[in-house]
Amino acid sequence: MKTLKDSLEILEQFFASGEPVSVGEVTERSNYPNSKVSRIFAVFRDFGYLTQDPNTRRYKIGYKAFVLGALYA
């Protein structure tokens, strides 16, 4: 369950800024290792909950996260 907890804590970084973030920024804010943040972002990206800009390599909320939030509303 620790990985799930860590993943959700990392995902919450998007709530704070609302802007695309880099792995390095999240690593600095969260004190999680760069490798862990990268792996978690990759899983969220692969499942469509995050998208990554190929030029800036920054991540933002993806379509599936939007759909999930819309279900709440």
C-alpha positions as CSV (number, residue, x, y, z in Angstrom):
1,M,0.0,0.0,0.0
2,K,3.0,2.3,0.4
3,T,3.4,2.6,-3.4
4,L,-0.2,3.6,-3.8
5,K,0.1,6.2,-1.0
6,D,3.3,7.5,-2.6
7,S,1.7,7.6,-6.0
8,L,-1.3,9.6,-4.7
9,E,1.0,12.0,-2.8
10,I,3.0,12.6,-6.0
11,L,-0.2,13.1,-8.1
12,E,-1.4,15.7,-5.6
13,Q,1.5,17.9,-6.8
14,F,-0.7,18.8,-9.8
15,F,-3.4,20.2,-7.4
16,A,-1.0,22.8,-5.9
17,S,0.1,24.5,-9.1
18,G,-2.4,23.6,-11.9
19,E,0.5,23.9,-14.3
20,P,2.6,21.2,-16.0
21,V,5.4,20.0,-13.8
22,S,8.7,18.2,-14.4
23,V,10.0,15.1,-12.6
24,G,12.7,17.3,-11.0
25,E,10.2,19.8,-9.6
26,V,8.2,17.0,-8.0
27,T,11.3,15.4,-6.7
28,E,12.4,18.7,-5.0
29,R,8.9,19.3,-3.5
30,S,8.2,15.8,-2.3
31,N,11.7,14.5,-1.4
32,Y,11.0,11.3,-3.3
33,P,13.8,10.0,-5.4
34,N,13.9,11.0,-9.0
35,S,13.7,7.4,-10.1
36,K,10.5,6.8,-8.1
37,V,8.8,9.9,-9.4
38,S,9.7,9.0,-13.0
39,R,8.3,5.4,-12.6
40,I,5.1,6.7,-11.1
41,F,4.6,9.3,-13.7
42,A,5.3,6.7,-16.5
43,V,2.5,4.5,-15.1
44,F,0.0,7.4,-14.8
45,R,1.0,8.4,-18.4
46,D,0.6,4.9,-19.8
47,F,-2.9,4.7,-18.3
48,G,-3.9,8.2,-19.6
49,Y,-4.1,10.0,-16.2
50,L,-1.1,12.2,-17.2
51,T,0.3,13.4,-20.5
52,Q,3.8,14.4,-21.2
53,D,4.9,17.2,-23.6
54,P,7.6,15.6,-25.8
55,N,9.5,18.9,-26.1
56,T,9.5,20.1,-22.5
57,R,9.1,16.7,-20.9
58,R,6.7,18.2,-18.4
59,Y,3.6,16.4,-17.3
60,K,0.0,17.6,-17.0
61,I,-3.3,16.1,-16.1
62,G,-4.5,13.7,-18.8
63,Y,-7.9,12.9,-20.2
64,K,-8.7,10.0,-17.9
65,A,-8.1,12.1,-14.8
66,F,-10.5,14.7,-16.2
67,V,-13.1,12.0,-16.8
68,L,-12.7,10.7,-13.3
69,G,-13.2,14.1,-11.8
70,A,-16.2,14.7,-14.0
71,L,-17.8,11.5,-12.6
72,Y,-17.6,13.1,-9.2
73,A,-19.5,16.2,-10.3
